[in-house]
Amino acid sequence: MNKQNNTFTEYLKPSRLCNFDEVPEIKEVALKLTTNCEDFKQQANCIFNFVKVLPFRYDNWDVKASETLLRGWGMCSGKANLLVAMLRAIGIPSKYIVLRCRGELELYRLMIKRNDRLARICPALPEVGNHVNVEVYSGKWHVYEVARDPALEQGLIQSGISIEFQPLPDNNGSARYVFANFDAWASKRQESAYINNNRQKILDLMNQELDRIRL
């Protein structure tokens, strides 16, 4: 473990959002989940499974790992941040992967079709969106797609909506951005959030529709 720690120092550090150094419960939960694991990969999988099943809900982009753990739900950025924090807390290198992707227009259309209140107050979604997932090192780097919980994924499939995020390259041909610390990106992304007016009301209505899809 010491050799791995020395090699991947930047992927083991805490930050303002990845705050496992400030909140001991993050490490305590990670250790409890991995008590019977034999290696890094088993540890990573156990923690991933714990975070994966937490319900996906629309939220702010700059949510601390401790807050996601306390609430027991989160958006892609919040759940990814919690996964990174728990892994780093027990010495497993991990990093944030931000994807530039097509907006979730099919899901948006389904939600406003089902909810007149949402249709009246929600602005049109942009064609381009962002999605956050995680890469974890356990001998080599592995991608962990943690955002949507299994019940939501199943509901989306049954509704005829793809659960795959479609990469959309920028002018430089890149659709994938890697961060050891994503605090600055998350704060900037929150400042540019497309929903400003009636934000909390709109998010609540959208999350109600996600619950309907799960059912």
N, C-alpha and C positions, 0 to 999 in steps of 0.2 A: 504493500500500500504506500510506503514512503517513496519508493521510486516513482510510482504513478503520480503522487502528489507533487513531487518536485518537477516533473515533466509538464504538468498541466496546471500550473499555479493560477493563471488568469481565469481558468474555468472552475475554480474552487472558492473564489472570493465572495463574500457577502456584499450587499449594496443596500441602498435606501429601500428599494422594493423587494429585493431578495434578502430579507432581513432575518435570516436564521441565527445571526449572531446576537440579535436583540430579544428574540422570542424563543426560549428553550423548548417550548412545546413542539416546534417544528422538528427538531432533532429527536425528541422523545418519541413522537409518533413514528418517525422513520426507523428508529432502532427497534421499536416494538414490532413493526411490520416485517422486519428483516431478521428476526431472532434466529430462525431456523435455516437461513439461506447459507449456501456454501461458497458463493463467489459473487463478484461484482454484477454479473449478468442477472443472476437470480434476485439479488437485492434491487437492481433497477427495475426488473419486471414486477416485483411485488409492490414497489412504490408507484410505478406506472398504473397498475391495476387499481390501486386505491384512488388515485387522482382521476383516472379515466371515468369512473362511475359517478363522480360528483356531477350533479346536473349542470348542463351548460345553460347559462342565462346571459342575455345582453347586459352590458355593464360598461363602466369606464375602462380605459386602457391602462391606467397607471395605478393599479390596485396592489397593495403590498401582499406578499405571500402569506403573512400571518392573518390578514383579513380574510383571504380566500379560505384558509384552513378553518377559521372561526365560523364563517358563514356556512361552509359546506357546499358551496357552488361558485361558479365563476364563468367568465367569458374565456375565449382562447388565450388571451394574454394573461389573465389571472391564474388559470389552471396551469399554463406552461410555467409561469413564474413560481408557483407552488411546487411543481415537480422539480424544477431546478434547485430551489432552496432545500428541499428535503434530500435530494441526492448529494448536493454539495455539503450539507450538514454532516454526512457520514463519509465524506471523502471520495465521492464519485464525480469525476469531471463531467460537466454538462454545459451546453451553450444554447442560446436562443437562435432560432431560425425564423426570420420574418419573410413571408412570401407576399409578393405583389401578385394579386389574382383578380379574376373577374368577380364582380359583385354578385351576391346571392339573390339574383333577381327572381328566380323561380320561387324561392322560399318567400320572398317579399310579396310577390303577387298572390300566393296562396293565403298569406296572413291577412292582407287587406281585403281579399275576396270574402273571407270568413268574418271579418270584424269591421263593421261600418264606422265605428268610432275611430279606429286606427286609420281607416281610409281617409277620413275627413281631416286629420291633423298631422299625419306623417308625410314628410317631404319625399320626393322621389329619390330612390337610392342611386348612388353613383355607379357608373359602369366598372370602375376600378375599386378594389378593396384591399384589405390586408388580412393576413392570417398568421398566427404565431404557433410554432411547434418547437420541439426540443430535439437536440442530438445528444446522445449519451455515450461516453467512452467506457467500454468493457472489453478491452482487447483490440477493438476497432470501433469506429463511430457508427451508432445505430440511430435511425430516426424514430421518434416516439410521437405519434399523433394523438394528442391527449384531449383535444377540445370538446368534441361532442360525446356525450354519454351514450352507452349502447341503446338505451330505450329511445332516445331521440333519433339515433341513426336508423333504427328499425322503423320508426314512424315516418321518417323522411323517405326511406325506400318504398314503404307501402303507399306513400303519397305520390310516388313517381318522381321524386326529386333526387338528383345525384348527390352523393355525400362526398364526392371528390372535389377538391379545390383546383380550379384551372389556372395554371401559371400565366401571367401576362407580362412579358419582358418589357423593361423600360427602354429608353432611347439608346442605352448602352448594351442592350441585349441581355440584361440580367433581371431575373425575377426572384432571386433568393439572396437575402442579406443575413450575414452571420454576426452575432454580438456575444461577447463575453459578459458585458454589462449592458442591459437594454433600458436603463432608467431614462436616459436622455431621449431615446427614440419614443418610449411610451408616453413621456410627458408632452413631447411635440405632437405625437399622434392624437393625444387627448385634446390639445388645443385646436386641432384641425377637424375635430369630430363633426360629421355632417349634420347631426341632430343637435340643435341648440335650443330653439324655442320649444317649450313643453317637453323637454328632454326626459324627465323622470316619468311623466305620464305615458309618453310614447314607449319607453323601454318597458314599463309595466305591462302595457297592452301587448307588446311583442312577446314578452315572456309568458303571458297568459296563452298566447297562440302556440308557443313551443310546448306548453303543458298539454294542450289539446292534441298536438301531433304525437306526443309520447303515448297518449291513450288510444 
